[in-house]
Amino acid sequence: MGDILFLAHRIPFPPDRGDKIRSHHLLKALAAMQPVHVACFGETDADMAAESELTEIAKSHCLVRRTKPLPLAGLEALGSGKPVSLTAFESAALRSWIGTCLAKHEIDTIFVFSGQMGQYVPADFAGRVVVDLCDVDSAKFEAYGIEGSWPRKVIDRREGKVLAREEERLAHRADETILISENEANLFRSRLIVPAGTSICAIRNGIDADLFDPRKVEPHSKLFTASGPQLVFTGQMDYPPNIVAAERVIHKILPAIRKHHPDAKFHIVGRAPVAKLLDHDGQDGIRVWGAVPDVKPFLAAADLVIAPLTIARGIQNKVLEAMAMARPVLLSPEAATGIDAQDSVHFAVADGDPMMIGRALTLIDERDEAAEMARAAREYVLARQSWPAMLAPLEAIMRRPEAKRDAA
């Protein structure tokens, strides 16, 4: 194997959100195989401050701050016929650096993390191309187009349609296309107009069970000392599926729980909460924390971690993190997708608000049952969801051509 060029739509440092956690561990695994050159974007001051960490792992790198406004990306997309997802991540500077990197170094493989970055693979690149789509984003936008409100639903329907074409193009361009779960891989296969000539596999997300170890985390004092059950939801809080899930708890689930437990509190923990969530802060048992230095103390203090997502692609890191922290987790079938844990043993799955409310009350009232579920959840993560175990197939994916030549 020669060197690897790793393309990512966000810098894999710090690993503090779902996509960055996955790209972080993938990058570390790739760097352990061969020298890696990294081209990626940063969006925040924290992203740009993490460049020193990128320097330590990459043989060379290019970090470009993404500042293009979404409305401008939308106009460019309309003019070009491309998905907004691509035009939002178009950069002449990044494209120029990639061309120089390919000319200067012996790059054997381009590893594309997330479909937005497939546009940077040159048509004449003769090496191996591996694409980690993570999720079938086009299906997500199609769902937004059905469930959303006008005019956003019209925009999302278009995005789903044109993004599906780009995903299929990448599947045919790549030597291997990776999805985050077998369910997601099967969904992607079913959506291909011409499946012949594609190779698709799944690499599931892992979890750092040593980092998310309840024995090493001090529970958040304000939750730990509060009266009544403490419910916690974590995530990027300007992400539409997370917003919908939080609103579901606020309007449907929490009021029913508070009829039985008037002191019950719902904590929304995660960066960039939108205004319609912030408006509820301090009212009716709701606390919106926004960005926090560490979510682990909130998880450690939670009586129940809840994830009632109605739109979910791939595997939810928030669920695995709560399970690793030995907390009882209540989640929707959508949030459970791709996690082969057992309902009522490792977590509680509830479909619909009445069932969600009923199972929440049971876990709150039956403390021994909840504690046993929490213990089993951590054991499941330790046995089945470590990052080294999840990424074990990666080396074979990266080295497959050489193995074929050796066999010949």
C-alpha positions as CSV (number, residue, x, y, z in Angstrom):
1,M,0.0,0.0,0.0
2,G,1.1,3.5,-0.7
3,D,-0.1,6.6,1.2
4,I,-3.8,7.3,1.9
5,L,-5.6,10.6,1.1
6,F,-8.4,11.0,3.7
7,L,-11.2,13.5,2.7
8,A,-13.7,14.6,5.4
9,H,-16.4,17.2,5.5
10,R,-15.5,18.0,9.1
11,I,-12.1,17.9,10.8
12,P,-12.1,14.6,12.9
13,F,-11.0,16.6,16.0
14,P,-12.4,17.1,18.6
15,P,-14.5,13.9,18.4
16,D,-17.5,15.5,20.0
17,R,-20.4,14.7,17.7
18,G,-21.6,11.6,15.9
19,D,-19.9,12.0,12.5
20,K,-16.7,13.4,13.9
21,I,-16.5,10.5,16.4
22,R,-16.7,8.0,13.5
23,S,-14.2,9.9,11.2
24,H,-11.8,10.3,14.2
25,H,-11.6,6.5,14.8
26,L,-11.4,5.7,11.1
27,L,-8.6,8.2,10.7
28,K,-6.7,6.7,13.6
29,A,-7.1,3.2,12.2
30,L,-6.0,4.3,8.7
31,A,-2.9,6.1,10.1
32,A,-1.9,2.9,11.9
33,M,-1.8,1.2,8.4
34,Q,-0.1,3.8,6.2
35,P,0.9,7.5,6.1
36,V,-2.3,9.6,5.7
37,H,-2.8,13.0,4.1
38,V,-6.0,14.8,5.3
39,A,-8.1,17.4,3.5
40,C,-11.1,18.6,5.6
41,F,-13.2,21.5,6.6
42,G,-13.6,23.3,10.0
43,E,-16.7,25.2,11.0
44,T,-16.1,26.5,14.5
45,D,-13.3,28.0,16.5
46,A,-12.9,24.7,18.3
47,D,-12.5,23.0,15.0
48,M,-9.8,25.3,13.9
49,A,-8.0,25.1,17.2
50,A,-7.8,21.3,16.8
51,E,-5.5,21.7,13.8
52,S,-2.5,20.8,16.0
53,E,-4.1,17.4,16.7
54,L,-4.5,16.9,13.0
55,T,-0.8,17.8,12.5
56,E,0.2,15.0,14.9
57,I,-1.5,12.2,13.0
58,A,-1.4,13.4,9.3
59,K,1.7,13.3,7.1
60,S,0.3,16.5,5.5
61,H,-3.0,18.2,5.8
62,C,-5.3,21.0,4.5
63,L,-7.9,22.5,6.9
64,V,-10.2,25.0,5.3
65,R,-12.7,27.0,7.3
66,R,-16.2,26.6,5.8
67,T,-18.0,29.9,5.7
68,K,-20.3,29.7,2.7
69,P,-23.8,30.7,3.8
70,L,-26.5,28.1,3.2
71,P,-28.7,30.4,1.0
72,L,-25.7,30.9,-1.3
73,A,-25.0,27.2,-1.5
74,G,-28.7,26.7,-2.3
75,L,-28.5,29.2,-5.2
76,E,-25.4,27.6,-6.5
77,A,-27.1,24.2,-6.3
78,L,-30.1,25.4,-8.3
79,G,-27.8,26.9,-11.0
80,S,-25.7,23.8,-11.3
81,G,-28.2,21.1,-10.8
82,K,-26.2,19.7,-7.9
83,P,-27.3,18.9,-4.3
84,V,-27.0,21.7,-1.8
85,S,-25.0,19.1,0.2
86,L,-22.2,19.3,-2.4
87,T,-22.2,23.1,-3.2
88,A,-22.1,23.8,0.6
89,F,-18.8,22.0,0.7
90,E,-17.3,23.3,-2.5
91,S,-13.9,24.9,-2.1
92,A,-11.4,25.9,-4.7
93,A,-8.6,26.0,-2.1
94,L,-9.3,22.5,-0.9
95,R,-9.5,21.2,-4.5
96,S,-6.2,22.9,-5.4
97,W,-4.5,21.3,-2.4
98,I,-5.8,17.9,-3.2
99,G,-4.4,18.2,-6.8
100,T,-1.0,19.1,-5.4
101,C,-1.1,16.3,-2.8
102,L,-1.9,13.7,-5.5
103,A,0.9,15.1,-7.7
104,K,3.5,15.2,-5.0
105,H,2.8,12.0,-3.1
106,E,2.4,8.3,-4.0
107,I,-1.3,8.1,-3.1
108,D,-2.6,4.6,-3.4
109,T,-6.1,5.0,-1.9
110,I,-8.5,7.9,-1.5
111,F,-10.8,7.4,1.5
112,V,-13.9,9.6,1.2
113,F,-15.7,10.2,4.5
114,S,-19.3,11.3,3.8
115,G,-20.9,11.8,0.4
116,Q,-20.2,15.6,0.3
117,M,-16.5,14.9,-0.3
118,G,-16.9,12.5,-3.3
119,Q,-16.8,15.5,-5.6
120,Y,-13.0,15.9,-4.9
121,V,-12.0,12.5,-6.3
122,P,-10.4,13.2,-9.7
123,A,-12.0,11.4,-12.6
124,D,-8.5,10.3,-13.7
125,F,-7.3,8.9,-10.3
126,A,-6.2,5.4,-11.0
127,G,-5.9,4.2,-7.4
128,R,-8.4,2.6,-5.1
129,V,-11.4,4.6,-3.9
130,V,-13.2,3.8,-0.7
131,V,-16.3,5.8,0.2
132,D,-17.9,5.8,3.7
133,L,-21.4,7.3,3.1
134,C,-22.3,6.6,6.7
135,D,-26.0,7.0,6.1
136,V,-28.3,7.2,3.1
137,D,-28.7,10.9,3.3
138,S,-31.0,11.0,0.2
139,A,-33.6,8.9,2.1
140,K,-33.4,11.3,5.0
141,F,-34.1,14.3,2.9
142,E,-37.0,12.4,1.2
143,A,-38.5,11.8,4.7
144,Y,-38.1,15.5,5.4
145,G,-39.9,16.3,2.2
146,I,-42.9,14.2,3.3
147,E,-43.1,15.3,6.9
148,G,-41.8,18.9,6.7
149,S,-43.7,22.1,6.1
150,W,-43.8,24.2,3.0
151,P,-41.6,25.6,1.5
152,R,-38.8,23.6,3.1
153,K,-40.4,20.3,2.1
154,V,-40.1,21.3,-1.5
155,I,-36.4,22.0,-1.1
156,D,-35.9,18.7,0.8
157,R,-37.7,16.7,-1.9
158,R,-35.3,18.2,-4.5
159,E,-32.3,17.5,-2.3
160,G,-33.4,13.9,-1.9
161,K,-33.8,13.4,-5.6
162,V,-30.5,14.9,-6.8
163,L,-28.5,13.5,-3.8
164,A,-29.7,10.0,-4.6
165,R,-28.1,10.4,-8.1
166,E,-24.8,11.5,-6.5
167,E,-24.8,8.6,-4.1
168,E,-25.3,6.1,-7.0
169,R,-22.5,7.8,-8.9
170,L,-20.2,7.4,-5.9
171,A,-21.2,3.8,-5.5
172,H,-20.1,3.1,-9.1
173,R,-16.9,5.2,-8.7
174,A,-15.8,3.5,-5.5
175,D,-14.1,0.1,-5.2
176,E,-16.0,-0.2,-1.9
177,T,-18.9,1.7,-0.4
178,I,-19.3,1.6,3.4
179,L,-22.5,2.2,5.3
180,I,-23.0,2.4,9.1
181,S,-25.2,-0.7,9.5
182,E,-26.5,-3.7,7.6
183,N,-29.9,-2.1,7.6
184,E,-28.5,1.1,6.0
185,A,-26.5,-1.0,3.5
186,N,-29.6,-2.9,2.5
187,L,-31.6,0.3,2.1
188,F,-28.8,1.7,-0.1
189,R,-28.7,-1.4,-2.3
190,S,-32.5,-1.3,-2.7
191,R,-32.4,2.3,-4.0
192,L,-29.7,1.8,-6.7
193,I,-31.1,2.0,-10.2
194,V,-28.1,-0.1,-11.5
195,P,-26.7,-2.2,-8.6
196,A,-24.4,-4.2,-10.8
197,G,-20.8,-3.2,-10.5
198,T,-21.1,-1.9,-6.9
199,S,-19.6,-3.4,-3.8
200,I,-21.3,-2.4,-0.5
201,C,-20.6,-3.4,3.0
202,A,-21.3,-2.2,6.6
203,I,-19.0,-1.1,9.4
204,R,-20.9,-0.2,12.5
205,N,-20.0,2.5,14.9
206,G,-18.1,1.6,18.0
207,I,-17.9,3.2,21.4
208,D,-14.9,4.0,23.7
209,A,-16.1,2.1,26.7
210,D,-13.1,3.2,28.7
211,L,-13.9,6.8,28.2
212,F,-17.6,6.2,28.8
213,D,-17.0,4.4,32.1
214,P,-19.4,5.3,34.9
215,R,-16.8,4.4,37.5
216,K,-14.6,7.3,36.2
217,V,-17.3,10.0,35.9
218,E,-18.7,12.2,38.6
219,P,-22.4,12.7,38.1
220,H,-23.5,16.3,37.5
221,S,-24.3,17.7,40.9
222,K,-27.4,19.7,39.8
223,L,-29.1,16.6,38.4
224,F,-27.7,14.2,41.0
225,T,-29.1,16.2,44.0
226,A,-32.4,17.3,42.4
227,S,-35.6,15.7,43.5
228,G,-37.7,13.7,41.1
229,P,-36.6,11.6,38.1
230,Q,-34.1,13.2,35.7
231,L,-34.6,12.5,32.0
232,V,-31.7,13.4,29.6
233,F,-31.5,13.8,25.8
234,T,-28.2,14.5,24.1
235,G,-27.3,15.6,20.6
236,Q,-26.6,18.5,18.2
237,M,-29.6,20.6,18.9
238,D,-29.9,22.4,15.5
239,Y,-30.2,19.0,13.8
240,P,-33.8,18.6,12.7
241,P,-34.4,15.0,13.9
242,N,-33.0,15.9,17.3
243,I,-35.2,19.0,17.4
244,V,-38.3,16.9,16.6
245,A,-37.4,14.3,19.2
246,A,-36.9,16.9,21.9
247,E,-40.2,18.6,21.1
248,R,-41.9,15.2,21.3
249,V,-40.7,14.9,24.9
250,I,-41.6,18.4,25.7
251,H,-45.1,18.3,24.3
252,K,-46.2,14.7,24.5
253,I,-44.1,12.6,26.9
254,L,-42.9,14.8,29.8
255,P,-46.4,16.2,30.7
256,A,-47.8,12.7,31.1
257,I,-44.8,11.7,33.2
258,R,-45.2,14.8,35.4
259,K,-48.8,13.8,36.2
260,H,-47.3,10.9,38.2
261,H,-44.0,12.5,39.1
262,P,-44.5,16.3,39.4
263,D,-40.8,16.9,40.0
264,A,-39.6,15.1,36.9
265,K,-37.1,17.1,34.8
266,F,-36.1,16.9,31.2
267,H,-32.6,18.0,30.3
268,I,-31.6,18.8,26.7
269,V,-27.9,18.7,26.5
270,G,-26.0,19.6,23.3
271,R,-24.7,22.5,21.3
272,A,-26.6,25.1,19.2
273,P,-30.2,24.6,20.5
274,V,-32.6,26.4,18.3
275,A,-34.9,29.2,19.6
276,K,-38.0,27.1,19.8
277,L,-36.2,24.8,22.3
278,L,-34.6,27.7,24.2
279,D,-38.0,29.2,24.7
280,H,-38.9,26.2,27.0
281,D,-35.8,26.6,29.2
282,G,-36.9,26.9,32.8
283,Q,-40.5,26.1,32.2
284,D,-42.5,23.0,33.2
285,G,-39.4,20.9,34.3
286,I,-37.4,21.6,31.2
287,R,-33.7,22.7,31.1
288,V,-31.9,23.5,27.9
289,W,-28.2,23.4,28.6
290,G,-26.7,24.1,25.2
291,A,-23.0,23.2,24.6
292,V,-21.3,21.6,27.6
293,P,-17.7,20.7,28.2
294,D,-18.7,17.0,28.7
295,V,-21.9,15.1,28.3
296,K,-20.8,12.2,30.5
297,P,-21.7,13.8,33.9
298,F,-25.2,14.4,32.6
299,L,-25.5,10.8,31.5
300,A,-24.1,9.6,34.8
301,A,-26.8,11.5,36.7
302,A,-29.7,10.5,34.5
303,D,-32.4,8.3,35.9
304,L,-33.5,7.7,32.3
305,V,-31.8,8.6,28.9
306,I,-34.4,9.0,26.2
307,A,-34.1,9.0,22.5
308,P,-37.5,9.2,20.8
309,L,-36.3,9.9,17.3
310,T,-38.8,9.6,14.5
311,I,-36.2,10.1,11.7
312,A,-32.9,8.3,12.3
313,R,-30.2,7.1,9.8
314,G,-27.5,4.7,10.8
315,I,-26.5,4.0,14.4
316,Q,-27.1,6.5,17.1
317,N,-23.9,7.3,19.1
318,K,-26.0,8.9,21.8
319,V,-27.6,5.6,22.5
320,L,-24.3,3.7,22.6
321,E,-22.8,6.3,24.9
322,A,-25.7,6.1,27.4
323,M,-25.5,2.3,27.3
324,A,-21.8,2.4,28.0
325,M,-22.4,4.7,30.9
326,A,-24.7,2.0,32.4
327,R,-27.9,4.0,32.2
328,P,-31.4,2.7,31.3
329,V,-32.2,3.9,27.8
330,L,-35.7,4.4,26.4
331,L,-35.7,4.8,22.6
332,S,-37.9,4.6,19.5
333,P,-37.6,1.8,17.0
334,E,-35.9,4.3,14.6
335,A,-33.2,5.1,17.2
336,A,-32.6,1.4,17.8
337,T,-31.9,0.7,14.2
338,G,-28.5,-1.0,13.6
339,I,-27.9,-1.8,17.3
340,D,-28.5,-5.6,17.7
341,A,-29.2,-5.3,21.4
342,Q,-32.3,-6.9,22.9
343,D,-35.4,-5.0,23.8
344,S,-36.2,-5.2,27.6
345,V,-32.8,-6.6,28.3
346,H,-30.3,-4.0,27.1
347,F,-32.7,-1.1,26.4
348,A,-36.4,-0.4,26.2
349,V,-38.0,0.2,22.7
350,A,-41.3,2.0,22.5
351,D,-43.3,2.8,19.4
352,G,-45.8,5.6,19.8
353,D,-46.3,8.1,22.6
354,P,-48.6,6.0,24.8
355,M,-46.1,3.2,24.8
356,M,-43.2,5.6,25.3
357,I,-44.9,7.1,28.3
358,G,-45.8,3.7,29.8
359,R,-42.3,2.3,29.5
360,A,-40.8,5.5,30.9
361,L,-43.0,5.3,34.0
362,T,-42.1,1.6,34.5
363,L,-38.4,2.3,34.3
364,I,-38.8,5.3,36.7
365,D,-40.8,3.3,39.2
366,E,-39.1,-0.1,38.9
367,R,-35.7,0.9,40.0
368,D,-34.3,-2.7,40.3
369,E,-35.5,-3.5,36.7
370,A,-33.9,-0.3,35.4
371,A,-30.6,-1.0,37.2
372,E,-30.4,-4.5,35.8
373,M,-31.1,-3.1,32.3
374,A,-28.4,-0.5,32.7
375,R,-25.9,-3.2,33.9
376,A,-26.7,-5.4,30.9
377,A,-26.4,-2.4,28.6
378,R,-22.8,-1.7,29.6
379,E,-21.9,-5.4,29.3
380,Y,-23.4,-5.4,25.8
381,V,-21.2,-2.5,24.8
382,L,-18.1,-4.0,26.2
383,A,-18.6,-7.3,24.4
384,R,-20.1,-6.1,21.1
385,Q,-19.4,-2.5,20.3
386,S,-15.8,-1.6,20.9
387,W,-14.1,0.5,18.2
388,P,-11.3,-2.0,17.6
389,A,-14.0,-4.8,17.0
390,M,-16.1,-2.6,14.7
391,L,-13.1,-1.5,12.6
392,A,-11.5,-4.9,12.3
393,P,-12.8,-5.3,8.6
394,L,-11.2,-2.0,7.6
395,E,-7.7,-3.4,6.9
396,A,-9.1,-6.1,4.5
397,I,-11.1,-3.4,2.7
398,M,-8.0,-1.2,2.2
399,R,-5.6,-4.0,1.2
400,R,-7.9,-6.2,-0.9
401,P,-6.3,-5.5,-4.3
402,E,-2.8,-6.6,-3.0
403,A,-4.3,-9.7,-1.5
404,K,-5.8,-10.6,-4.9
405,R,-2.4,-10.1,-6.6
406,D,-0.7,-12.3,-4.0
407,A,-3.3,-15.0,-4.5
408,A,-2.7,-14.9,-8.3
